[in-house]
Amino acid sequence: MKIEHALAEKFQGLEVLELVCSNLQIQKNSDDLDLFRKTRQDEMRRKVPSLDAVKDLPTIRAYRDFYWKVGIDPTKTRPAGEALLRRILAGRDLPNINTLVDSYNTSSAETTVSIAAFDARKINRDDLVMRRAVRGESFTGIGMLHPISLEGIEVVIEDTLEQKLVAVYPYRDADESKVSMDTTQVLFMMCGVPGISQKDLEVAKELTKDYVSRFCLFKIN
């Protein structure tokens, strides 16, 4: 994916690591995955001392700082990894969506790296460009009942071939290209922002690859 030069200059350290998984077999749930997630959740509760400590984790701080700069209030809309980790530390289990989403949500909670996932058949990977939003652009994210009008300070990812937005980065993915039970090929993005190291993204990528390989049959392209 290309990042527009002006955006890369403005936010040095902006980076995305991609992972493509194909031949996926996604199920609604898995007893093995449920047990695995409970084990990982218990480990996270031992590792992070309190809910109050979450905001001071380096990756969380980096996302929060970036959110403020692109017009998103992180106290109202938390970065994905932070929201998942807070849920766990509050004594709740991760939500059950399907074996694919549950697998990479576990990875995101562990690493606190935001991970985007797209049905690879619904986007053109070679034509993705990260850029500033244009004021008034319309975007419909997953779970949105109506499109929103962007302010022009957000960072977006556009499928330039189709001339459509696939994400407001790293906040929400588009509803049109979301993963479903029928998805067989997924493009994952490990969402980097200034202050998050290459190593952080690599760890998230490897964990995602590991967990998806355990609970959804696939091959890596």
N, C-alpha and C positions, 0 to 999 in steps of 0.2 A: 504494500500500500504506500502511495506517495503522500508525503506531508508537504503542503504548500510552504514555499521558502520563507515567506513573511511570518507564518505561524511558527515554524521551527526556530526562527530567529527570536521571536517574542518569548517562546517557552522552550528554552534550551533544556534538553533532557526528555522532551516529548518523544515517546517511542512505543511501538506496538510489536509484540512477538506473536506470530501466527502459528497455528497448528490446524492441520486438516485431517479429519478422521472420516473414513468412508466404510461402506459395508456395515453400517450400524444396524443393530437390532435393539430397538428401544421398547422397554416394557413399562407398564404402569408402576409396578413396584417389584421389589426383590427382598426376600427375607435375609439373604446374605448381605445385601447392601444395607439394610436397616440395622443389622447387628454391627456391621463395620462402622457405620456412621455414629452409632452410640458409643463405640470405643473411642473414636476420634474426638467426639464431643467431650467425653470425660477427660481426655488428655488436654484439650483446650481449656477446660475449667481449672485443671491443675496448674496449667502454664501461666494463665493470665489471672492475677490476683483479685481483680475487682472490675466492675463495670466502669468505675471512675478512671481506671488506668487505661481504658481503651483509647480515649482521645489523644493520649500522649505516645501511642505507638508510632514509630517513624513513618510507616507507610500511611497510616490513617491521617497523620498530620499533613503529609504531602498532598493527599487527595483533598483534604479540607481546604488547604491553602489554594489549590488549583480551582476548586469549586467556586470559591468566593470570586476569583478573578474572571470566571466565565459566566457569572450571573446566576449561580445556583447556591442557595442557602443550605449548607451542610448540616445545620441544626434542625432543618425541616425535612430535607431529603438527604439521608445519609449515604455515603459511598457504600457500594454493595457489600464488600468484605466486612466493613464496620457493622452494617445492619445485621448481617448473619452472625457475626461473633457476639454482638450484644444480645441477640436472641438466645444464643446458647448460654451465655453467662447469666442470663435472667432465669435460667432453669427450664427453658423450653427447647424442644427438639427442632431441628431444621425441618422446613416444610417438605412434604412429599408431593412432588410434581410428576416426575417420571425418572427412570433410572439414569438417563443422561443428565438432566438438570440436577438431580440429586447428587450425582458424582462430582460435577464441576462446582456446585455450590459448596460441597465439603472442602474442596481444594481452595476455593476463594475464602472461606471462613478461616482455614488454617493459616493461609499466607497473608490474608487481608488485602490481596491483590484483586482488583475488579476484573472480572472475566466476562467478555461478551461472546455470545454464540449465535451464529446465523445458519439457517438452512442454506447450504452451499449451492443448491439448485436454483435458489431464488435471487442470487446476487452474482455479479460479474467480478470475481476476485481481482483480476488484472486491471480493472478500471476504477478501483476504489481510491478516493482522494480525501484526505483530511484537510479541512479548511475552516475559516470563520463562517458563521451563518450570515445570511443576508436578511436584513430586517424585513419582517413580514412573511418570511418563508413558513410554509405549513409543515407540521410534523405530527404524525400519529404514532405514539409509542405503545409498547405492549401494555395492555390494561387500560388504555385511554379510551373513553367513550366518544370523544370528539378530538379533532386535531387542535393543536396549539399553534399560535403565531409566535415565531421566534423574534427575539429582540435585536439580534445582530451582533451580540457579543459572545454567544455560545460557540463552542467548537463542534463541528458536525463531520460526519463521514458521508460522502456522496458516492453513489454508483453513477459515474459520469456517463456510462453508456446508456443507462435507462433514465438518467436525469432525475434521480429520486434519492432522498435521504434514507440511509439505513440505520443511523444512530445519531443521537446527541451525546457526544463523547465527554467523559466515560459514564454518563448518567443513565441513559435508557436506549434500548434497541427498538427499531421499528417493528410494528406489529406485523407488517406484510412479510417480513423475512424471518420471523421467529421460528424456532424449532418446534416441531409437533411430533406426535407419535408415529407419523408416516415418514419422518425425516430419515434418510439413509446416509447423508453426507453433511458434515458440519465443519464450518470454519470458526475456530475459536480465536479470540484476540485477548492476549494478556495486556491490559491497558496500563501503559506507563505514563507518568507525568513527572515534571521536575521534582527531584528529591527521592525518587524510587530508582533503585539501582538495577543494572542489567541482571545481576545475580538474583534479585527478588523476582524478576519476571521469569527467569530461567527456572527457578524453583517451582513457581506456579505452573509453568508449562509442563514440567516433568511430572508433577503431582497429578495434573489434569490428565495427561497421557496415561499414567499408571492407573488412575481410578476408572477412567472410561474403558480402558482395556480389560479391567477386571469384571465390569458389570454391563458392558455393551460390546458385543463382538464387533471388531473393526480392524481395519488396516490403516497405516499412516501413509499419506502421500508425500 
